[in-house]
Amino acid sequence: MDRYEELIQKAKQDGMPKSPDGTKKLKRAINSSKWKLILSTLTILLLIVPTCYILTYMYYAFGTKSTTLMDVASKTLYITEPNSTLEELEFDMEFSLFSMSLSFEQYKQIGDEFYPAKNYDLQFMLNDLVKNEVTSHLEKIYPKYPTQTNQWLAHPNNRVEFNSDDEWRVLTGLPEETVVEAYISLSDLHQVDEVINEMKNVDVTWAAIYTGTEEKMVSDDGDLVSPIGYPVQSDQTYWSPFRDSTSHEETFLQMLKEIEPYEDIAVEVSYHKNLELAERIDYIEKNGFKTYGVVVTGPKAEIEKLKNLEMVRYLKIGEVKLWNWAR
């Protein structure tokens, strides 16, 4: 072995631990460094998660408020879902990282009682609706995307896809001990009060309002639009925007204005994919409120009598329940 190799061998020997204790110390140092790295990583993660939750709560408290999203969702359903109402105590709200989940139950009046209609499960990622699951309890489903012909409530100049004569025959065949939800299309535009006065022995629960677009169901921009309207009956449920309202028409108009800045969310929540609220608000403010169709509920025999009214054009049967009419 030459001198150079001897120097290399000596350097290697000098770098090696010279005793078992030295080897143990080296291993302990390595293990200690690993644990410090693991603990540091866990500490950072444990700090990040609560910080993200705090940011989430702050966003829904001061940014796009959770109550705003809840208001938009509920008010949209009041104006786009005929004969529906919501209960405040049925709202469940949960928060997770950068998201909020909202679930609630929707009800329909059939006769004198309110029955579960649909259950909504919504999830917002910040203010974007990323999940919209609807579970229906209904026997009949209102059209998801109403067009010029597949509506249950039609403008006087529009035709419908269903056969109204068949609907009247079905109504006649129902047992006398039933209460019925019925969609009535009118032969002309009317004030809502006129309709209520003509239909005395049933409850008029919801009125579709003419907004200048329903004759063709198309907006000025050429977009297909959907029917909108408001509940007619007094609604004392705490959550309802019509609770203690002195004018349901003015409350309806105010709701449209409140929803308009969040129209993208409203469109996602509702089955109705085009609302064109700015154009329709402008029309109502200039021309007032008239209806072309209403939803009514009451005893089967009283619904049948509506066929004799000149203002009634089409009938479409909705939900039917056993007798609960206590009047």
FIRO-229354 format. One record per residue (C-alpha): y negated, x negated, z. Coordinates in pm, 1 decimal. Example, Ala and Ser with C-alpha at 12.3 -4.5 7.8 and 13.67 -1.06 7.14 Angstrom:
BEGIN
<guti><yy>450.0</yy><xx>-1230.0</xx><zz>780.0</zz></guti>
<guti><yy>106.0</yy><xx>-1367.0</xx><zz>714.0</zz></guti>
# end
This chain:
BEGIN
<guti><yy>0.0</yy><xx>0.0</xx><zz>0.0</zz></guti>
<guti><yy>-333.4</yy><xx>-153.6</xx><zz>-102.6</zz></guti>
<guti><yy>-647.9</yy><xx>-157.1</xx><zz>103.8</zz></guti>
<guti><yy>-800.2</yy><xx>152.2</xx><zz>-60.3</zz></guti>
<guti><yy>-499.8</yy><xx>371.9</xx><zz>8.6</zz></guti>
<guti><yy>-492.4</yy><xx>251.3</xx><zz>368.7</zz></guti>
<guti><yy>-852.3</yy><xx>364.9</xx><zz>418.5</zz></guti>
<guti><yy>-773.9</yy><xx>715.1</xx><zz>275.4</zz></guti>
<guti><yy>-466.1</yy><xx>748.9</xx><zz>495.8</zz></guti>
<guti><yy>-665.0</yy><xx>646.0</xx><zz>804.0</zz></guti>
<guti><yy>-941.7</yy><xx>898.1</xx><zz>723.0</zz></guti>
<guti><yy>-683.7</yy><xx>1179.7</xx><zz>694.6</zz></guti>
<guti><yy>-528.6</yy><xx>1082.0</xx><zz>1025.1</zz></guti>
<guti><yy>-868.0</yy><xx>1069.5</xx><zz>1194.4</zz></guti>
<guti><yy>-947.7</yy><xx>1425.7</xx><zz>1070.4</zz></guti>
<guti><yy>-628.3</yy><xx>1574.9</xx><zz>1212.4</zz></guti>
<guti><yy>-622.0</yy><xx>1702.8</xx><zz>1571.7</zz></guti>
<guti><yy>-462.9</yy><xx>1433.3</xx><zz>1783.1</zz></guti>
<guti><yy>-302.0</yy><xx>1673.1</xx><zz>2031.6</zz></guti>
<guti><yy>-160.9</yy><xx>2027.4</xx><zz>2059.5</zz></guti>
<guti><yy>-472.8</yy><xx>2125.3</xx><zz>2255.8</zz></guti>
<guti><yy>-691.9</yy><xx>2034.0</xx><zz>1961.1</zz></guti>
<guti><yy>-489.0</yy><xx>2254.7</xx><zz>1727.5</zz></guti>
<guti><yy>-517.9</yy><xx>2549.8</xx><zz>1967.5</zz></guti>
<guti><yy>-895.1</yy><xx>2505.6</xx><zz>1993.5</zz></guti>
<guti><yy>-928.0</yy><xx>2507.3</xx><zz>1617.1</zz></guti>
<guti><yy>-723.4</yy><xx>2828.9</xx><zz>1588.5</zz></guti>
<guti><yy>-925.6</yy><xx>2993.6</xx><zz>1863.5</zz></guti>
<guti><yy>-1247.9</yy><xx>2904.3</xx><zz>1685.0</zz></guti>
<guti><yy>-1120.0</yy><xx>3053.6</xx><zz>1358.4</zz></guti>
<guti><yy>-1002.4</yy><xx>3375.4</xx><zz>1531.2</zz></guti>
<guti><yy>-1331.0</yy><xx>3403.8</xx><zz>1717.6</zz></guti>
<guti><yy>-1524.8</yy><xx>3380.6</xx><zz>1390.3</zz></guti>
<guti><yy>-1309.0</yy><xx>3653.1</xx><zz>1233.8</zz></guti>
<guti><yy>-1363.7</yy><xx>3891.7</xx><zz>1526.0</zz></guti>
<guti><yy>-1736.8</yy><xx>3826.8</xx><zz>1525.7</zz></guti>
<guti><yy>-1748.9</yy><xx>3915.8</xx><zz>1155.8</zz></guti>
<guti><yy>-1544.1</yy><xx>4235.5</xx><zz>1211.4</zz></guti>
<guti><yy>-1757.3</yy><xx>4343.8</xx><zz>1507.8</zz></guti>
<guti><yy>-2079.3</yy><xx>4272.9</xx><zz>1318.5</zz></guti>
<guti><yy>-1958.3</yy><xx>4482.1</xx><zz>1023.2</zz></guti>
<guti><yy>-1856.8</yy><xx>4771.7</xx><zz>1251.2</zz></guti>
<guti><yy>-2190.6</yy><xx>4757.2</xx><zz>1430.8</zz></guti>
<guti><yy>-2378.2</yy><xx>4781.2</xx><zz>1102.4</zz></guti>
<guti><yy>-2161.9</yy><xx>5074.0</xx><zz>989.0</zz></guti>
<guti><yy>-2206.5</yy><xx>5255.2</xx><zz>1318.7</zz></guti>
<guti><yy>-2581.9</yy><xx>5217.1</xx><zz>1283.0</zz></guti>
<guti><yy>-2587.2</yy><xx>5330.3</xx><zz>917.3</zz></guti>
<guti><yy>-2393.4</yy><xx>5658.0</xx><zz>969.0</zz></guti>
<guti><yy>-2617.7</yy><xx>5807.3</xx><zz>1241.2</zz></guti>
<guti><yy>-2923.9</yy><xx>5686.0</xx><zz>1051.0</zz></guti>
<guti><yy>-2802.7</yy><xx>5875.4</xx><zz>742.1</zz></guti>
<guti><yy>-2746.1</yy><xx>6186.9</xx><zz>951.6</zz></guti>
<guti><yy>-3096.0</yy><xx>6157.3</xx><zz>1096.4</zz></guti>
<guti><yy>-3239.6</yy><xx>6124.1</xx><zz>744.7</zz></guti>
<guti><yy>-3037.5</yy><xx>6431.3</xx><zz>637.3</zz></guti>
<guti><yy>-3170.3</yy><xx>6640.1</xx><zz>926.3</zz></guti>
<guti><yy>-3524.6</yy><xx>6520.3</xx><zz>857.5</zz></guti>
<guti><yy>-3492.9</yy><xx>6611.9</xx><zz>488.7</zz></guti>
<guti><yy>-3376.6</yy><xx>6965.7</xx><zz>564.9</zz></guti>
<guti><yy>-3637.8</yy><xx>6999.6</xx><zz>837.6</zz></guti>
<guti><yy>-3942.2</yy><xx>6861.3</xx><zz>656.0</zz></guti>
<guti><yy>-3848.7</yy><xx>6816.5</xx><zz>287.5</zz></guti>
<guti><yy>-3675.2</yy><xx>7105.2</xx><zz>113.4</zz></guti>
<guti><yy>-3613.8</yy><xx>7302.5</xx><zz>430.9</zz></guti>
<guti><yy>-3273.5</yy><xx>7449.0</xx><zz>505.0</zz></guti>
<guti><yy>-3442.1</yy><xx>7782.6</xx><zz>574.7</zz></guti>
<guti><yy>-3607.4</yy><xx>7765.9</xx><zz>230.9</zz></guti>
<guti><yy>-3272.9</yy><xx>7720.8</xx><zz>57.1</zz></guti>
<guti><yy>-3125.0</yy><xx>8001.6</xx><zz>264.9</zz></guti>
<guti><yy>-3420.9</yy><xx>8228.4</xx><zz>181.0</zz></guti>
<guti><yy>-3398.4</yy><xx>8153.6</xx><zz>-191.7</zz></guti>
<guti><yy>-3023.5</yy><xx>8221.9</xx><zz>-197.3</zz></guti>
<guti><yy>-3045.4</yy><xx>8547.8</xx><zz>-4.3</zz></guti>
<guti><yy>-3354.4</yy><xx>8687.2</xx><zz>-178.1</zz></guti>
<guti><yy>-3208.1</yy><xx>8607.2</xx><zz>-518.7</zz></guti>
<guti><yy>-2904.4</yy><xx>8819.2</xx><zz>-439.7</zz></guti>
<guti><yy>-3120.5</yy><xx>9109.4</xx><zz>-320.1</zz></guti>
<guti><yy>-3301.5</yy><xx>9124.4</xx><zz>-655.4</zz></guti>
<guti><yy>-3008.6</yy><xx>9047.6</xx><zz>-889.6</zz></guti>
<guti><yy>-2708.6</yy><xx>9210.0</xx><zz>-719.2</zz></guti>
<guti><yy>-2738.6</yy><xx>9591.1</xx><zz>-728.9</zz></guti>
<guti><yy>-2675.2</yy><xx>9778.4</xx><zz>-404.2</zz></guti>
<guti><yy>-2626.3</yy><xx>9473.6</xx><zz>-183.1</zz></guti>
<guti><yy>-2742.2</yy><xx>9358.4</xx><zz>158.0</zz></guti>
<guti><yy>-2684.0</yy><xx>9059.6</xx><zz>386.4</zz></guti>
<guti><yy>-2647.2</yy><xx>9021.7</xx><zz>762.1</zz></guti>
<guti><yy>-2825.4</yy><xx>8735.9</xx><zz>938.9</zz></guti>
<guti><yy>-2546.2</yy><xx>8688.4</xx><zz>1193.1</zz></guti>
<guti><yy>-2305.2</yy><xx>8628.4</xx><zz>905.6</zz></guti>
<guti><yy>-2485.7</yy><xx>8309.5</xx><zz>793.4</zz></guti>
<guti><yy>-2302.0</yy><xx>7985.3</xx><zz>878.6</zz></guti>
<guti><yy>-2486.9</yy><xx>7659.8</xx><zz>816.6</zz></guti>
<guti><yy>-2337.5</yy><xx>7310.3</xx><zz>850.5</zz></guti>
<guti><yy>-2477.4</yy><xx>6964.9</xx><zz>774.6</zz></guti>
<guti><yy>-2299.2</yy><xx>6652.3</xx><zz>651.7</zz></guti>
<guti><yy>-2423.8</yy><xx>6328.8</xx><zz>494.1</zz></guti>
<guti><yy>-2712.6</yy><xx>6425.0</xx><zz>261.9</zz></guti>
<guti><yy>-2573.9</yy><xx>6777.3</xx><zz>218.8</zz></guti>
<guti><yy>-2581.9</yy><xx>7126.2</xx><zz>365.4</zz></guti>
<guti><yy>-2314.9</yy><xx>7396.2</xx><zz>346.1</zz></guti>
<guti><yy>-2406.2</yy><xx>7763.8</xx><zz>363.6</zz></guti>
<guti><yy>-2163.2</yy><xx>8054.5</xx><zz>382.8</zz></guti>
<guti><yy>-2235.3</yy><xx>8423.3</xx><zz>424.7</zz></guti>
<guti><yy>-2102.6</yy><xx>8773.0</xx><zz>359.2</zz></guti>
<guti><yy>-2253.5</yy><xx>9030.4</xx><zz>123.5</zz></guti>
<guti><yy>-2216.0</yy><xx>9406.2</xx><zz>177.7</zz></guti>
<guti><yy>-2237.4</yy><xx>9723.6</xx><zz>-32.8</zz></guti>
<guti><yy>-2326.4</yy><xx>10075.0</xx><zz>75.1</zz></guti>
<guti><yy>-2061.3</yy><xx>10321.7</xx><zz>-38.8</zz></guti>
<guti><yy>-2122.3</yy><xx>10664.9</xx><zz>103.2</zz></guti>
<guti><yy>-2257.7</yy><xx>10632.4</xx><zz>454.2</zz></guti>
<guti><yy>-2097.8</yy><xx>10298.2</xx><zz>539.4</zz></guti>
<guti><yy>-2137.9</yy><xx>9933.4</xx><zz>442.5</zz></guti>
<guti><yy>-1832.2</yy><xx>9743.0</xx><zz>319.6</zz></guti>
<guti><yy>-1777.5</yy><xx>9367.6</xx><zz>260.8</zz></guti>
<guti><yy>-1841.3</yy><xx>9297.3</xx><zz>-105.9</zz></guti>
<guti><yy>-1836.1</yy><xx>8919.8</xx><zz>-154.0</zz></guti>
<guti><yy>-1819.7</yy><xx>8599.2</xx><zz>44.9</zz></guti>
<guti><yy>-2039.7</yy><xx>8310.6</xx><zz>-71.9</zz></guti>
<guti><yy>-1971.8</yy><xx>7942.0</xx><zz>-0.8</zz></guti>
<guti><yy>-2258.6</yy><xx>7722.6</xx><zz>-118.5</zz></guti>
<guti><yy>-2306.0</yy><xx>7347.3</xx><zz>-81.7</zz></guti>
<guti><yy>-2633.8</yy><xx>7170.0</xx><zz>-148.7</zz></guti>
<guti><yy>-2658.1</yy><xx>6795.0</xx><zz>-205.2</zz></guti>
<guti><yy>-3016.4</yy><xx>6751.5</xx><zz>-90.9</zz></guti>
<guti><yy>-3167.9</yy><xx>7044.6</xx><zz>-285.9</zz></guti>
<guti><yy>-2915.8</yy><xx>7051.2</xx><zz>-573.5</zz></guti>
<guti><yy>-2650.2</yy><xx>7320.9</xx><zz>-560.8</zz></guti>
<guti><yy>-2320.9</yy><xx>7136.6</xx><zz>-619.4</zz></guti>
<guti><yy>-2076.3</yy><xx>7408.3</xx><zz>-509.3</zz></guti>
<guti><yy>-2088.9</yy><xx>7785.2</xx><zz>-552.2</zz></guti>
<guti><yy>-1765.5</yy><xx>7963.1</xx><zz>-467.3</zz></guti>
<guti><yy>-1762.1</yy><xx>8342.9</xx><zz>-453.8</zz></guti>
<guti><yy>-1473.3</yy><xx>8547.2</xx><zz>-318.2</zz></guti>
<guti><yy>-1495.3</yy><xx>8912.8</xx><zz>-415.7</zz></guti>
<guti><yy>-1356.5</yy><xx>9205.0</xx><zz>-213.5</zz></guti>
<guti><yy>-1453.0</yy><xx>9456.9</xx><zz>-481.8</zz></guti>
<guti><yy>-1222.6</yy><xx>9661.1</xx><zz>-701.1</zz></guti>
<guti><yy>-1476.0</yy><xx>9653.6</xx><zz>-984.6</zz></guti>
<guti><yy>-1687.9</yy><xx>9354.6</xx><zz>-1077.0</zz></guti>
<guti><yy>-2040.5</yy><xx>9387.6</xx><zz>-1213.1</zz></guti>
<guti><yy>-2078.2</yy><xx>9181.3</xx><zz>-1535.7</zz></guti>
<guti><yy>-2134.7</yy><xx>8811.8</xx><zz>-1461.8</zz></guti>
<guti><yy>-2364.7</yy><xx>8751.7</xx><zz>-1757.2</zz></guti>
<guti><yy>-2527.6</yy><xx>9082.5</xx><zz>-1856.1</zz></guti>
<guti><yy>-2627.2</yy><xx>9093.9</xx><zz>-2223.1</zz></guti>
<guti><yy>-2783.2</yy><xx>9357.7</xx><zz>-2444.6</zz></guti>
<guti><yy>-2467.0</yy><xx>9569.0</xx><zz>-2447.7</zz></guti>
<guti><yy>-2246.5</yy><xx>9486.7</xx><zz>-2148.2</zz></guti>
<guti><yy>-2484.7</yy><xx>9608.1</xx><zz>-1878.7</zz></guti>
<guti><yy>-2401.2</yy><xx>9877.0</xx><zz>-1627.3</zz></guti>
<guti><yy>-2770.0</yy><xx>9975.1</xx><zz>-1619.6</zz></guti>
<guti><yy>-2930.1</yy><xx>10000.9</xx><zz>-1963.9</zz></guti>
<guti><yy>-3283.1</yy><xx>10051.6</xx><zz>-2095.1</zz></guti>
<guti><yy>-3330.9</yy><xx>10391.4</xx><zz>-2267.5</zz></guti>
<guti><yy>-3331.2</yy><xx>10223.2</xx><zz>-2610.1</zz></guti>
<guti><yy>-3012.8</yy><xx>10024.4</xx><zz>-2546.8</zz></guti>
<guti><yy>-2649.4</yy><xx>10118.4</xx><zz>-2588.4</zz></guti>
<guti><yy>-2366.6</yy><xx>10010.4</xx><zz>-2357.8</zz></guti>
<guti><yy>-2012.9</yy><xx>9885.1</xx><zz>-2421.3</zz></guti>
<guti><yy>-1841.4</yy><xx>10128.6</xx><zz>-2185.4</zz></guti>
<guti><yy>-1779.6</yy><xx>10494.8</xx><zz>-2270.9</zz></guti>
<guti><yy>-1993.0</yy><xx>10701.9</xx><zz>-2035.6</zz></guti>
<guti><yy>-1806.3</yy><xx>11024.3</xx><zz>-2121.5</zz></guti>
<guti><yy>-1484.3</yy><xx>10861.3</xx><zz>-2001.7</zz></guti>
<guti><yy>-1659.3</yy><xx>10760.6</xx><zz>-1678.8</zz></guti>
<guti><yy>-1766.2</yy><xx>11121.4</xx><zz>-1615.8</zz></guti>
<guti><yy>-1406.7</yy><xx>11237.0</xx><zz>-1673.7</zz></guti>
<guti><yy>-1276.1</yy><xx>10978.1</xx><zz>-1427.3</zz></guti>
<guti><yy>-1533.4</yy><xx>11096.0</xx><zz>-1174.1</zz></guti>
<guti><yy>-1416.7</yy><xx>11456.0</xx><zz>-1218.3</zz></guti>
<guti><yy>-1057.6</yy><xx>11350.5</xx><zz>-1149.8</zz></guti>
<guti><yy>-1135.6</yy><xx>11179.8</xx><zz>-818.0</zz></guti>
<guti><yy>-1036.0</yy><xx>11363.1</xx><zz>-498.1</zz></guti>
<guti><yy>-1306.4</yy><xx>11572.3</xx><zz>-336.9</zz></guti>
<guti><yy>-1265.3</yy><xx>11370.8</xx><zz>-15.5</zz></guti>
<guti><yy>-1416.6</yy><xx>11055.3</xx><zz>-166.6</zz></guti>
<guti><yy>-1756.3</yy><xx>10889.9</xx><zz>-174.6</zz></guti>
<guti><yy>-1868.0</yy><xx>10704.4</xx><zz>-485.2</zz></guti>
<guti><yy>-2102.4</yy><xx>10425.0</xx><zz>-590.4</zz></guti>
<guti><yy>-2245.6</yy><xx>10506.8</xx><zz>-934.8</zz></guti>
<guti><yy>-2471.8</yy><xx>10319.0</xx><zz>-1178.6</zz></guti>
<guti><yy>-2706.6</yy><xx>10564.3</xx><zz>-1351.6</zz></guti>
<guti><yy>-2898.0</yy><xx>10467.2</xx><zz>-1666.8</zz></guti>
<guti><yy>-3201.8</yy><xx>10687.5</xx><zz>-1728.9</zz></guti>
<guti><yy>-3317.4</yy><xx>10850.4</xx><zz>-2051.6</zz></guti>
<guti><yy>-3674.8</yy><xx>10726.1</xx><zz>-2001.1</zz></guti>
<guti><yy>-3881.1</yy><xx>10503.9</xx><zz>-1772.3</zz></guti>
<guti><yy>-3966.1</yy><xx>10667.6</xx><zz>-1439.7</zz></guti>
<guti><yy>-4135.2</yy><xx>10599.8</xx><zz>-1111.8</zz></guti>
<guti><yy>-3873.8</yy><xx>10533.2</xx><zz>-844.6</zz></guti>
<guti><yy>-4008.1</yy><xx>10818.1</xx><zz>-629.7</zz></guti>
<guti><yy>-3952.6</yy><xx>11060.5</xx><zz>-919.8</zz></guti>
<guti><yy>-3587.6</yy><xx>10961.9</xx><zz>-935.7</zz></guti>
<guti><yy>-3541.8</yy><xx>10996.2</xx><zz>-559.6</zz></guti>
<guti><yy>-3694.8</yy><xx>11344.3</xx><zz>-567.2</zz></guti>
<guti><yy>-3456.9</yy><xx>11453.6</xx><zz>-844.6</zz></guti>
<guti><yy>-3146.7</yy><xx>11311.4</xx><zz>-673.7</zz></guti>
<guti><yy>-3187.1</yy><xx>11474.2</xx><zz>-333.6</zz></guti>
<guti><yy>-2829.0</yy><xx>11493.7</xx><zz>-207.0</zz></guti>
<guti><yy>-2729.9</yy><xx>11131.5</xx><zz>-273.7</zz></guti>
<guti><yy>-2871.3</yy><xx>10797.9</xx><zz>-163.5</zz></guti>
<guti><yy>-3059.5</yy><xx>10602.8</xx><zz>-429.4</zz></guti>
<guti><yy>-2984.3</yy><xx>10251.4</xx><zz>-307.6</zz></guti>
<guti><yy>-3120.1</yy><xx>10015.5</xx><zz>-578.2</zz></guti>
<guti><yy>-3356.4</yy><xx>10042.8</xx><zz>-876.2</zz></guti>
<guti><yy>-3366.6</yy><xx>9820.2</xx><zz>-1184.4</zz></guti>
<guti><yy>-3732.0</yy><xx>9748.1</xx><zz>-1268.3</zz></guti>
<guti><yy>-3869.3</yy><xx>9730.3</xx><zz>-1621.8</zz></guti>
<guti><yy>-4043.1</yy><xx>9395.9</xx><zz>-1674.4</zz></guti>
<guti><yy>-4118.9</yy><xx>9409.7</xx><zz>-2047.2</zz></guti>
<guti><yy>-3798.4</yy><xx>9227.6</xx><zz>-2144.7</zz></guti>
<guti><yy>-3521.8</yy><xx>9483.9</xx><zz>-2085.8</zz></guti>
<guti><yy>-3557.7</yy><xx>9670.9</xx><zz>-2414.9</zz></guti>
<guti><yy>-3424.6</yy><xx>9367.2</xx><zz>-2599.6</zz></guti>
<guti><yy>-3302.5</yy><xx>9172.9</xx><zz>-2292.0</zz></guti>
<guti><yy>-3482.8</yy><xx>8870.8</xx><zz>-2439.6</zz></guti>
<guti><yy>-3785.0</yy><xx>8680.2</xx><zz>-2306.8</zz></guti>
<guti><yy>-4086.3</yy><xx>8569.9</xx><zz>-2513.2</zz></guti>
<guti><yy>-3913.1</yy><xx>8233.6</xx><zz>-2555.8</zz></guti>
<guti><yy>-3604.5</yy><xx>8398.7</xx><zz>-2702.1</zz></guti>
<guti><yy>-3388.2</yy><xx>8350.0</xx><zz>-2391.0</zz></guti>
<guti><yy>-3145.6</yy><xx>8622.2</xx><zz>-2288.2</zz></guti>
<guti><yy>-3255.9</yy><xx>8767.1</xx><zz>-1953.5</zz></guti>
<guti><yy>-3081.0</yy><xx>8960.9</xx><zz>-1679.7</zz></guti>
<guti><yy>-3173.1</yy><xx>9281.7</xx><zz>-1493.7</zz></guti>
<guti><yy>-3366.7</yy><xx>9252.6</xx><zz>-1170.4</zz></guti>
<guti><yy>-3467.0</yy><xx>9514.4</xx><zz>-916.5</zz></guti>
<guti><yy>-3491.2</yy><xx>9597.0</xx><zz>-548.3</zz></guti>
<guti><yy>-3322.1</yy><xx>9802.4</xx><zz>-271.8</zz></guti>
<guti><yy>-3472.8</yy><xx>10148.3</xx><zz>-242.2</zz></guti>
<guti><yy>-3333.0</yy><xx>10259.0</xx><zz>93.1</zz></guti>
<guti><yy>-3487.6</yy><xx>10156.4</xx><zz>423.1</zz></guti>
<guti><yy>-3304.0</yy><xx>9846.2</xx><zz>547.0</zz></guti>
<guti><yy>-3330.3</yy><xx>9771.1</xx><zz>919.4</zz></guti>
<guti><yy>-3093.0</yy><xx>9473.9</xx><zz>924.3</zz></guti>
<guti><yy>-3283.0</yy><xx>9185.8</xx><zz>1081.2</zz></guti>
<guti><yy>-3228.4</yy><xx>8950.3</xx><zz>789.4</zz></guti>
<guti><yy>-3349.7</yy><xx>9186.9</xx><zz>517.7</zz></guti>
<guti><yy>-3688.2</yy><xx>9102.3</xx><zz>358.3</zz></guti>
<guti><yy>-3736.5</yy><xx>9480.2</xx><zz>327.1</zz></guti>
<guti><yy>-3712.8</yy><xx>9538.0</xx><zz>701.5</zz></guti>
<guti><yy>-4019.0</yy><xx>9736.0</xx><zz>814.0</zz></guti>
<guti><yy>-4164.2</yy><xx>9700.8</xx><zz>461.8</zz></guti>
<guti><yy>-4441.9</yy><xx>9951.7</xx><zz>392.6</zz></guti>
<guti><yy>-4392.9</yy><xx>9912.1</xx><zz>15.5</zz></guti>
<guti><yy>-4062.1</yy><xx>9794.6</xx><zz>-126.8</zz></guti>
<guti><yy>-4232.1</yy><xx>9746.0</xx><zz>-462.6</zz></guti>
<guti><yy>-4488.1</yy><xx>9502.4</xx><zz>-323.6</zz></guti>
<guti><yy>-4220.3</yy><xx>9326.0</xx><zz>-118.6</zz></guti>
<guti><yy>-4013.6</yy><xx>9288.2</xx><zz>-436.6</zz></guti>
<guti><yy>-4309.9</yy><xx>9138.0</xx><zz>-624.4</zz></guti>
<guti><yy>-4380.3</yy><xx>8898.8</xx><zz>-337.0</zz></guti>
<guti><yy>-4015.3</yy><xx>8789.9</xx><zz>-336.1</zz></guti>
<guti><yy>-4032.2</yy><xx>8709.0</xx><zz>-708.1</zz></guti>
<guti><yy>-4333.5</yy><xx>8487.2</xx><zz>-643.4</zz></guti>
<guti><yy>-4158.4</yy><xx>8310.3</xx><zz>-355.0</zz></guti>
<guti><yy>-3845.9</yy><xx>8247.1</xx><zz>-561.4</zz></guti>
<guti><yy>-4028.1</yy><xx>8128.2</xx><zz>-874.8</zz></guti>
<guti><yy>-4086.3</yy><xx>7764.6</xx><zz>-759.5</zz></guti>
<guti><yy>-3711.1</yy><xx>7740.8</xx><zz>-693.4</zz></guti>
<guti><yy>-3597.1</yy><xx>7930.8</xx><zz>-1001.4</zz></guti>
<guti><yy>-3343.3</yy><xx>7661.7</xx><zz>-1096.5</zz></guti>
<guti><yy>-3167.3</yy><xx>7711.9</xx><zz>-762.2</zz></guti>
<guti><yy>-3191.0</yy><xx>8091.5</xx><zz>-793.9</zz></guti>
<guti><yy>-3025.4</yy><xx>8077.5</xx><zz>-1135.6</zz></guti>
<guti><yy>-2741.3</yy><xx>7865.5</xx><zz>-994.0</zz></guti>
<guti><yy>-2687.1</yy><xx>8101.1</xx><zz>-699.4</zz></guti>
<guti><yy>-2687.5</yy><xx>8419.6</xx><zz>-906.6</zz></guti>
<guti><yy>-2446.2</yy><xx>8528.6</xx><zz>-1176.8</zz></guti>
<guti><yy>-2758.6</yy><xx>8601.3</xx><zz>-1381.2</zz></guti>
<guti><yy>-2841.1</yy><xx>8284.2</xx><zz>-1568.0</zz></guti>
<guti><yy>-3189.9</yy><xx>8360.2</xx><zz>-1697.5</zz></guti>
<guti><yy>-3457.1</yy><xx>8513.9</xx><zz>-1477.5</zz></guti>
<guti><yy>-3783.2</yy><xx>8412.9</xx><zz>-1655.6</zz></guti>
<guti><yy>-3977.3</yy><xx>8503.0</xx><zz>-1341.5</zz></guti>
<guti><yy>-4326.6</yy><xx>8388.7</xx><zz>-1446.3</zz></guti>
<guti><yy>-4327.4</yy><xx>8616.5</xx><zz>-1752.3</zz></guti>
<guti><yy>-4186.4</yy><xx>8911.1</xx><zz>-1560.0</zz></guti>
<guti><yy>-4423.1</yy><xx>8872.7</xx><zz>-1264.0</zz></guti>
<guti><yy>-4714.1</yy><xx>8875.2</xx><zz>-1506.3</zz></guti>
<guti><yy>-4589.2</yy><xx>9196.6</xx><zz>-1670.5</zz></guti>
<guti><yy>-4540.0</yy><xx>9379.7</xx><zz>-1338.7</zz></guti>
<guti><yy>-4884.0</yy><xx>9280.5</xx><zz>-1213.3</zz></guti>
<guti><yy>-5041.8</yy><xx>9420.6</xx><zz>-1529.6</zz></guti>
<guti><yy>-4825.4</yy><xx>9731.0</xx><zz>-1580.6</zz></guti>
<guti><yy>-4684.6</yy><xx>9832.1</xx><zz>-1243.3</zz></guti>
<guti><yy>-4333.1</yy><xx>9937.0</xx><zz>-1143.7</zz></guti>
<guti><yy>-4106.4</yy><xx>10166.1</xx><zz>-1343.6</zz></guti>
<guti><yy>-3729.7</yy><xx>10195.6</xx><zz>-1338.7</zz></guti>
<guti><yy>-3482.8</yy><xx>10250.1</xx><zz>-1621.3</zz></guti>
<guti><yy>-3170.2</yy><xx>10269.1</xx><zz>-1404.9</zz></guti>
<guti><yy>-3063.0</yy><xx>10315.8</xx><zz>-1044.2</zz></guti>
<guti><yy>-2755.8</yy><xx>10277.3</xx><zz>-823.4</zz></guti>
<guti><yy>-2666.5</yy><xx>10582.3</xx><zz>-616.4</zz></guti>
<guti><yy>-2397.1</yy><xx>10662.0</xx><zz>-363.5</zz></guti>
<guti><yy>-2274.8</yy><xx>10984.1</xx><zz>-209.8</zz></guti>
<guti><yy>-1999.2</yy><xx>11248.7</xx><zz>-218.5</zz></guti>
<guti><yy>-1808.7</yy><xx>11274.2</xx><zz>-543.2</zz></guti>
<guti><yy>-1920.2</yy><xx>11635.8</xx><zz>-594.0</zz></guti>
<guti><yy>-2288.6</yy><xx>11547.9</xx><zz>-554.2</zz></guti>
<guti><yy>-2260.1</yy><xx>11258.2</xx><zz>-801.4</zz></guti>
<guti><yy>-2103.3</yy><xx>11497.6</xx><zz>-1052.0</zz></guti>
<guti><yy>-2407.6</yy><xx>11726.7</xx><zz>-1031.7</zz></guti>
<guti><yy>-2632.1</yy><xx>11444.2</xx><zz>-1158.3</zz></guti>
<guti><yy>-2493.5</yy><xx>11501.9</xx><zz>-1507.5</zz></guti>
<guti><yy>-2711.6</yy><xx>11814.6</xx><zz>-1528.1</zz></guti>
<guti><yy>-3034.9</yy><xx>11617.1</xx><zz>-1483.7</zz></guti>
<guti><yy>-3235.7</yy><xx>11553.7</xx><zz>-1800.2</zz></guti>
<guti><yy>-3330.1</yy><xx>11206.5</xx><zz>-1680.0</zz></guti>
<guti><yy>-2964.9</yy><xx>11092.5</xx><zz>-1659.5</zz></guti>
<guti><yy>-2829.6</yy><xx>10919.5</xx><zz>-1971.3</zz></guti>
<guti><yy>-2525.8</yy><xx>10705.9</xx><zz>-1878.1</zz></guti>
<guti><yy>-2298.6</yy><xx>10683.7</xx><zz>-1574.7</zz></guti>
<guti><yy>-2077.3</yy><xx>10392.8</xx><zz>-1472.3</zz></guti>
<guti><yy>-1852.6</yy><xx>10428.7</xx><zz>-1165.9</zz></guti>
<guti><yy>-1861.6</yy><xx>10144.6</xx><zz>-914.9</zz></guti>
<guti><yy>-1669.1</yy><xx>10142.1</xx><zz>-586.4</zz></guti>
<guti><yy>-1487.8</yy><xx>10446.6</xx><zz>-446.6</zz></guti>
<guti><yy>-1394.9</yy><xx>10499.9</xx><zz>-80.3</zz></guti>
<guti><yy>-1242.1</yy><xx>10770.4</xx><zz>134.9</zz></guti>
<guti><yy>-1478.1</yy><xx>11027.6</xx><zz>282.6</zz></guti>
<guti><yy>-1727.7</yy><xx>10887.1</xx><zz>534.2</zz></guti>
<guti><yy>-2024.3</yy><xx>11115.9</xx><zz>464.4</zz></guti>
<guti><yy>-2142.1</yy><xx>11256.1</xx><zz>799.6</zz></guti>
<guti><yy>-2436.8</yy><xx>11464.8</xx><zz>679.7</zz></guti>
# end
